């Protein structure tokens, strides 16, 4: 595998000093290490969450420690933009208790000198007055004025230090193709996309408001009936995507905008899977945000993710809004995965007794481990929520404790 230049540059500049073990490696061992490290970073770029432990299996010293250090630097680079540093330090120390000194050293290092901090361009083609309003591990979002159509828009671009390969560019612009085919009041509209002066971009409808993650405190105080209506609107947007053969795969509070009328707007189809397929369908690759992943996503089973995986994520979202807690958690990714795949969540009414029993039953139905035991579709969730809001009996029920025990 040839090393992409941007990977080499980022990995080299992340080192505060040469590794003491480098000199002990043969050229063949160094080449093997570089190949593994490059593949590891490519998985992060593709929005997977690769397993560091799996990369170290069967590797003997002295290569093992050297490989661990290299992969740890890569994982730290990507995770620090997605996690708070103390939590990252605790997680890594629990996963690798024998490497705590090296973990402390790398996580205490200053910001990588080779990576530029995001700077806001004033214009991008016909888009003027750009203002940075959001950023993540992989992209930046700007508020801008479309000088041609004279409207305020949102512009999404890759981070400037992430120079995309041809395959990555296709994947990035694939978000525009997926979302651009959808016309629904609760889905952010894509106006246009392309490449300007070498910078790929997606131009979205601008939504005045905040994302649901920042509004969680407000929504948790709402009565269950209003929360049910809010979830129903999101589920109807998800159903519109499913009708076009699009599975979102990353439904979570930060990907839901709340406008000035407290209406939800689903956005960020960057991990969406379509009937045309993508790279993450054909191989075992974990895609999504762990706490909101279905068991089949968490296990990265190829070909197992479908519309019912989004139904699970909607169930997680409903559980969180109703109870103020996530249904599955843990100090490490491994612990969270185990909870998702093996443990039943605490019943919502134990955490919030005011939740109606029918609504609790519906949420738990979405969170069945086996896709075949969940609601069949997001449309069924929409219809069940409508029945709940109207005071009508639900058609679905969670798997009984007797049936669960018989398995």
N, C-alpha and C positions, 0 to 999 in steps of 0.2 A: 504493500500500500504506500503510495507516495504521500508525503506529508504536505498538507495544505499550508501555504506560507503563513496564513493568519494564525494557525495553531502553533507553529514553531515560534512565531514572534511573541505571542501571548505567554506561552509556557516559559520561554527563556527569560522574559522580562519579569516574570513573577518570582524568580529566584533572587533572594537577597544576597546569597553567596554560593559559590560552587559546592556541589554535593561532595562530601568527603569520600563517598564510595564510588564516584565516577571513575577514578583512576584504576580501580580494581576490576572494572568490567572489560571484557573482551569486546572487540568491534561487533562480533556476532550477537553477544548479549545486549549491547547497547542498541543495536538495530531492532532486536526483538522487543526491548523495553519501549522504544519509540513507537513501534507499530501498535502495541497494546495501548499506550497513552493516547495516540492519535485517534484510535477507534473509540476510546473511552470519551474523549471530548466531543467527537462527532455525535455520540448518543445524547450528550447534554445539549448540543446545538439543535438536535431534532426533537427537543422537548421530552426526551425520555428521562428516566431516573435510573441510571445504570447502577449495578451492585458492585461496590468496591471489593467487598468480601469475595465475590465470585471471581474477580480478576486475580486474586492472590492465591486461590486454591491450587495446590500442587507446586507452587513456586518456592524454591529453596533459597536459603541465604548463600551469598550476600545479595543476590538479586532481589529477594523479597522486600527487604527494607528500602532499597533504592526505588523499586517499583511503587511501594506504598507511598513514599514521599512524593513521587511524581504525580500519582493519581490523587493524592490528598490535596496537592496544590490546585489541580484542575477542579476537584469537587468544591474546594473552598472558594475558588474564583466564581463559580456559578451559584453556589448556595448563599454566599454573603449578600447577594442582591435579592434573594428570595426569603431569607430567614434572618432573625436577629442573632448577633454574634454569640451571646451567652448560651442561647438554646443550641446553636450549632456546636459550640464547644462541649456542652453536656452530652449531646447526641454522639459525637465522634468519640469522646472519652469512654462512653459506655460500650460502643461498638468495638473499640480497640484499646482496652485498658493497658496493654503493654506498650502503647505508643503515645502515652499522654505527654511526655516531654516534647516529642516532635510535633504533636498537635498544638501544644501551647506556643511553640516557636513559630509555626507557620501562621496560626491565627492571630498572633501578636505582631506580625510583620506589617509595615506600613502599606498603604494602598499601592498597587502595582504601578511603577513609574512608566511602563510602556502603554498603559491604557488611559486614553483621554477621557476626562469627565465630559458629560454631554454638554455641548454648546448649542444655543438656539440660533439657527439661521434666521435672518430677517424675512427672506422670501424664498420660495421654492416654486419656480415657474410662475404660474398665474396666482399662486397662493401667497398672500401678503400678511404682514403683522403676526408672524408666528410667535406663539407663547407656549412654552413647555408646561403641560398640565398633568402629565403622568408618565411614569416610566416603570419598567420591569426588567427582568433579567435578559430579555431578548429584544425589547423594542421601546420606542419612545412615542408619546402621543402629544400632538400640538393642537392648540386652538388657532385657527387661521381664518382669513377672509378670502373667499374665492372672488377674485377681481372680475372674472368673466360673468358669473351669475349673481354677483353681489349678495352673497349669503355667507354666514358663519359656518365653518365646517370643522371637523376633527381630522387631522392628518396623522396616520400611523406610519412610522418608518422603523427599519432595524436600527439598533444602536450603531453609532458611527464606527466603533472598533470591530464590529462583526461584518466583515466584508463577505458577502454571500457567494457561495459557489453556484453553479448553474442549477443544480438540484435544489439547493436551499432557496434560490430566487423563485423557482417554480412553486415550491411549497408556500413561500410567503405570499405570492400573488394568488395562490390557490384559495387563500382566505377570502379574497375579494370575489373570486368566482363563486365560492360557496354562498357567502352572505348576499352577494349581488343578485342571486337568482331568487331571493326571498322577498316577498312583499307582505308585511304583517305589521300592524300597529305597535306590537311589542318587540320588534326586532329592529336594531339600528340599521338604517338604509345605507348601502354603499353607493356613492355617487359615481366614483371613477377610481381607476388605479393605473399604475404604470411605473416608469422609471424616468426621473428628471436629473440631468447632470450626473448620471451614475448612481443616484440614490433611489431605490425602490420606495413606493409609497402606496397607501390606500387612503382614499378620501371618504370619510364617513359623515353621515348626518351628525350634527353637533347637538348633544343633549344637555340642556341646562340643568344642572343638578349634581349629585354625587353618586358614587357607586354604593351598592347595598352594604358592602363591608363597613363603610364608614357610617352607615345609618342603622346598623344593627340594633343599637341601644334604643332608638326611637321605635322600631318595628316590634321589638319584644314586648313593649307595653300595650300593644294593640290587642283587642279581644280576639279570640280564636276565629270568629266568623270573618273578620276583616283579613286576618292572615290567610285563611283559606281562599278568599277571593283573590288576594295578591298572588298566591302560588298558582291558582287556576290560570291567571293571565300569563304567567311564565310558561306553564305547561302548554297553553294554547300556542305560544310562540314556538316551543320545542316541537309540537305536533306539526306545525307548518313546515319546519325544517325536515322532519321525518317524511312528510308527504313528497318532498323533493329528493328523497334518498340521502339526506344529510344527517349524520349523527354528530352532535356537538362535541361530546366527550370531555368537556371541561366546564360544566355548569357549577358555578360557585358564586358567592356574594360579590367578589371583585369584578366579575364578568357580567354583572347586572347593574345597569344604571337606573337611578330613580329620578324622574323628571320633576318639574315644579308642581305637578299635580299628584305626586306620589305614585305615578304609574311606572311599572317596571319596563325596562328596555333591555332585551338580551343582546349581548355584543360579543366580540372576540371569537371568531370562528377559526382561529389559527390552528387548532388541533382537530378540526372537523374531519370526519371521514365520509366520503361520498361513495356512491355505487361504482364510480370509476376507479376507486381504490387509491391507496398511497403506500409509501414505503413501510409505514408502521403496521399495515395490515398483513404483510407477507412474512413478518418475522416476529419473534417474541420480544416486544418492546412495550414497556409500561408508559402509557400516555395519559396525562391528566394531572390533577392535583390530589395528592394521596388521600387526604381526609374525606374527599367527596367521591373517590373512586369506588366503583362496584367491585365485588370479589373477582370477577373475570378480568377487570382492568388491573387490579392489584397483583394478580398472578401472571399478568402479561401473557395470557394464553392466546396464541395467534388464531384469528378468525372467530373468536368467541364474543367480541363486543358488537352489540347491535342496539336498536332503539331502547331496549329494556335496560341497558346500562345508563342511559339518560334518565329513565324513570327512577332508578336507584338514586342518582344524584339529586333529583327533585325531592325524593324522600328525605335525604340528608338535609337539604335546605329547609324543608318544612319542619323537620325535627328541631333544627337549630333555632328557627324563628319562634317556634312554640315553647321551647324549654329554656332557651338561652345557652344550651350546651350542644356540642357535637355528639352524635351517637357513638362514635368510635374515636379513641385517642390513645396516646402513649408517648413515652419519652423518646422513642426511636422509631425510624421508619419500619423496622422489623416488627416492633410491638404493635404499631398501628395496623400493619398488614395482617398480623395474627388476629387482632380484634375484628377487622373487617371480614375475614374469611372464616373465622371459627366461633365468634362470640355473638350472642344476642344482645342488642342494646337494652339499656334500662328502659322500661316502659315509660312513655312520656308523662302519663298521669302521676307517676311517682315523683316526678320532678316538678310538675305543674298540675295540681289536682283539678284546676278549672277547665282543663282541656276536655271537650266532650268525648265520650267513648267511641263514637263513630269516627271522629276525626283521628283519634289515636289508632284505631284499627286500620284506617286507610294509610296512614304514615307507615305503620309496621308492614302492611302489605307491600308497599314500595321497597321495603328493606329486607325482603326475603333473600336468602343467600343464593338460591337457585333461580336463574332468570325465568324458568317455566312456572315458578310459584308466585311471581310478581304480577302486577297488572300487565295486561298484554301490550299496552301502548300508552303513550302520553294522552291520546284522545280519551281512553278509558278513565284516566285520572281526571281529565277535565270534566267528563260527564259525572263522575262520582262526586267531585267537589261541587258541581252544580246541584246535585241531589242533596248534599249536605247543607248547602246554603239555603235551599228551599224547604228544609225540614223533612225531606223524604228519606225513606230507608235506602241504605246502600245495597248494591248488588254484590259487592265483594266482601270477603272476610279474610283475615290473616290465617295462616296455617295454624291449626289448633295445637295445643301442647301435647295432646295424645298422639297426633300425627308426627310431630317433631320427635317425640320419644321413640316412635316406632321405626325411625330411619336408622 
